[in-house]
Amino acid sequence: MPIYAKPNSPVTKEVNNVGVFIGVMLLGPVFFLCTGMVGHFIFSLILTLVIGIPLWAFGLGWLVWFFYAFWAISFVNQKWLDKGWIRVDP
């Protein structure tokens, strides 16, 4: 689990990669809205509507969230780096 520290501050954030994966699998686009990643919310919602819903006719709609969940881990980690936080893994 990566740990991020705010420069010039003792504040740290720990990103639970398994939690991110499970969150995306269970909540889909809503997960990104809850974490403040509006761009990924819109993109994953479009993927769900355009690709996921037709796949549900064959019972495969969950595949959209499954594959997106693997990328979501790096998206959430990149979010902290973009905000200026520094990765300080022990």
N, C-alpha and C positions, 0 to 999 in steps of 0.2 A: 504494500500500500504506500503510494507516494505521499510524502509530507512536503507541504509548501509553507514557506515563512515569508512574512511581510518584511520588506527591507526596513531597517532602522526601527524595528518593533519586535517585541517578544511573541506576537500573535502568530500561531501556526494553524494550518488546516490540513486534515488528513483525508485523502480521497480513497474511499473504499471501492476498488475496482469491481469486486463481486457485487457490491450493492448497486453500482451503476448498471451493470449487466442485468441484474434481476429487475431493477427499476424500469429499464427500457422494455424488458420482456413483458412485464405486468401492466405498465401504464402506457407504453408506446409514446406518441407525441406529447402526451400530457406531462411526462417526466421532464422533457426539455423546457416546457413552459414553467414548471415548478422550480427548476434550477436557474431560470433567468436566461435561457438560451433560445431566444425567440426565433432566430434564423433557422436553427435546427428543428424547432417546433413546426415551423411552416413547411420546411422541406420534408420532414418525416410524415407530416399530415398529408402532403401531396402524394408522397410515395404510397401511403396507406390507401388513399382514395383511388389512385390511378392503377396501382399494381396489386395491392393487398386485397381489396374488395373482390375483384374478379377471381383472384386465386382462392378465395373462400368457397367458391362454387365447387372446388376440388378438395377442400379441406386443407389447403396449403397457405392460407393467408398469414399465418403466424411466421412464415419464412421471412417476410419483409422485416419484421421487428427483430427476428433472430439474427439476421446478417447485420442490420443496423446497430444492434446492441454491441457487437464486437468493435465497430468503429466509434461508438459512443464513449468508450473508455478513453480513447485518445482525445476526443473532442472535449470532454470534461477536464482532463489534465491540461490541455492546451488553453482552456479558458482561464485557469489560474496564472499560467505563464503570460498570457496576453494582458492580464490585469497588473503585471509587474511583480508578481510574487516569484520567489526563487525556490527551486526544488532543493531540499536539504535531506535527502534520504540518509539514514544512518549507515 
